[in-house]
Amino acid sequence: MIGSSPGALAFLLVAGLLAGAVNAVAGGGSLLVFPALLAVGLPPLNANVTNSIAQWPGYVGIVAGNRQELQGQRRRALLTTSVAAVGSAVGCALLLVLPESVFDAVVPVLVIAASAVLAAQPWIKRWIGAPEPDAPDRERVLLPAVFLAGIYGGYFGGALGVILIATLALCAHDGLVRLNALKGLLALVVATVTVVIFAVAAPVDWLAVALLAPTTLLGGYVGARIARRLREDVLRWCVVTLGFAVGIYLLVT
């Protein structure tokens, strides 16, 4: 249970606002919320499942704002969301079935890996190059990759959006704006599965969720409004630095 002091509650409110804004501009906002929950006293496993549930409203807002870009992607959306849902359920099951000591050992590596992916985001974009709208999707690679991303999202989920957009851009030939909309839908599906499973079977701190969920949604809305005025690289590297610091801290403690 998080501390009920005004300082701890205010800290989470600010973390939620910043995470929503970072998600809207650069991605990786969950890497802000996770250490914030650790800082107010939650163990890593509790912080992880609480973070997963608290991010759900932000994904709803992303999908609602990208309805037009999802049009014409029915087949791709049905296939990828199906495998993402199954993968997320597998990841949740692994989190709940494996001993907590396994999560404590693995999560620093996941935090550092997610931070590295976020740091490499600009190079990933240049490497994948411009998409080819008329080419067929490479479904034999796309669907297994989305399934694995779903497992990652169900188990941990930090920087899941970055992993998903890189996967889609490599394997699904379409405009990046439309693929980004699909990324939001996939993240929502993964988050929905985690909400259903974790709400029943995981140690969720509901006070933290009540604070973070609306502020993450508000932060995402505000972040989307001001995204054009912010330097994406500055935000990204702040999150990356924090992610590496948290990962190293968890490794040595």
N, C-alpha and C positions, 0 to 999 in steps of 0.2 A: 504494500500500500504506500502511495506517495505521501510525503509530508503535507500537512494541511496548513502550513504557515503561509501567510500572504506572499512572502517572497518566492516560495516554491511554486505557488499557483500562478503568480505573475510571470515567472520564468517560463513555465510551460505555455502560457498564452502567447508570449513573444516568440517562442520556438515554433509554435504552430503557424503563426503569421508568416514568419520567415521561411518556413519549410514550404508553405503553399506558394509563396512568391518565387522561391528558387525552382520549384517544380514547373511553374509556368514559364520561367525564363530559360533555365539551363537543365533542369532535371536533377535528381539526387537529393530532393528535400528530405526524404526519409533518413538520410544520413545525418541530418540535423536533429531530428526528433529522437532518434535512438540514443545518442549520447545525452540529450537533455533528460530523458527518462532515467538513464543511469545516474545522472547527477543528482536527481531528487530522491534517489534511494531504491529504485527498482533493481532486482537482479536481472542479468542479461536475458534469460528466457522470458520473464514477465514483461520486460521492456520490449522485446521483439514482438510478442503477440499483441501487446497493447498498441504498438506502433502500426502494425498491420491493419488493425481495425480502425484506428484513428485516421488513416489515409483514405479510407473508402469514400467519404463524401467528396473529396477533391477529384477523384476519378469520375464520379458522377457528373460533376461540373464540366470536366474536360469533354466527356462524351456528349453532354447536352450542347456544348458550344461548338461541336464539330459534326453535327448531324448531316449537314449538306455534304461534307467531304466523305462521309461514309456511304453515300448513295452510289450505286453501281458496283459495290464490293460485296454483294450478298454471298456469293459462293466462297470467296476468300475469307470473309468474316466467319461464316458458318464452320468452315474447316478448321481455321486457326483457333477460334474460341473453344471449339470442342476439345481439341488436344490440350489447350491451355488449361481448361477446367480440370481435365483428368490429371495433368501434371501437377497442378496446384494441390489437388486432393492428395496425391502421392507425397508431395513435399510436406503438407500438414501432418500426414500420418507418420512420416519419418521423424518429424519434430516431436510428436507426442509419444511415439513408441520407443525411440532411442533414449538412453539415459541422459539426464540433464548434463552430465559430465562431458558427453560427446558434443553437445551444443556449445558448452563453455570452451571446448578445445577448438571447435571448428569456426565459431563466429569471428574471432580475430582475423582469421585468414579470409573469410568472406567479406568483412569490412574493408580490409586492405585491397582485396581483389576488386570490389565494387568501386572503391576510390580510384584505383588504377584505370578501370574502364572509363569512369567519368573524366579522368585526366586526359585520356586518349581520345575523347569524343571528337575534337577537331580533326585529328589525324584519321580517325575512322571515316568521317564524312568525306575527306579528300580521297581516301583510298577507295571507297565504294564508287566515287564518281557520280555523274549524273544518271538518274534512272532512265530506263527505256520503256515508256508507257505501252508500246505495242507488243513487247515480247511476252511470252508466257511465263508464269511463275515457275520457279524450280521447286515444285511441291515435295519432291523426294528429299530435299534438304530442308525446306522451310518447315514442314510439319514436325519432324523430329526435333529440330532446333527450338521451335516454339514449345514443344512438350518439355524439353529440358529447362527452358526458361521458366515454364510454369512450375516445375519442381523447385527451382531456385526461389521463385517468388513465394511459394507456399512454405518453404523452410526458413527463408530469411527475408529476401525481397529488397534489400537496399540497392538503389540504382537499377531496379528492374526495368524502368522505362528506357534507360540508356541501352541496356542489353537488347530489349525488344526492338527498338528502332534500328539498331545496327543489324539485327537479324533480318528484319523486314526489308531494309534497304538493300541488303545483299541478295536476298532470295525472291523478293516480290517486285516485279517490274512495274512501277507506277510512280507518280509524282510524290515527292517527299511530304508535301502537305497532306495528301490523302493517306499515305502510310503512317504519318504521325497521328492522324485521327484513328486509324485502326490500332495503333499502339495504345492509345487511350482506352479503347474498348477492351483490348486484351488485358490491360492492367486492371480494369474494372472487373472483368470476369475472374481473374486470379484473386483480387481482393475480396470479391463476393464469396468465393469458396472459403477463403480464410476466415471471413467474418462468421459464416455459418458454423464452421467446425470449431474455431477457437472460442466463440461465444458459449458453446456447450461444454467443451472439454479442456480448455486451456486457462491458465491463471491470469485473466485479463484484469487490469486495474480500470474499473469503469469510471472512476472520478477523472482519471487522466484522459480517458476517451472523451468524456463530456466536455472537457476543456479544449482538447486538441482538435476534435472533429470540426466544430464550427469555425475555429480560427484558421485551420488549414484550408477550409473552403473559402473563407474570406480572403486569406492571403493569396490563394490561387487566382481569385477574381481580380484583386488589386494588382497582382503581379502581371496578369495578362494585359491589364490596362496600361501599365507603365513599362512593359517589356521593351518597347522600342527606344526608350530613353536610357536604359541601363546597359552597362558594359557586361555582356554575358561572360566574358573571360574572367573578370574580377570575381563575380559570383561563383563561377565554377571552381576557381582555384581556392577560394575561401572554404568551400565545401570539401574539396579534395584534401586540403591541409588538415581540416578538422577530422575527416575520415581516417587519414593515416595516423593522426595523433591518437584517436580512439582505438584503432586497431593495435597500435604498438602498446598502448596502455593496457589493453586487455591481454596482450601476449605476456607481459612481464608481471601481471598481478595474479 
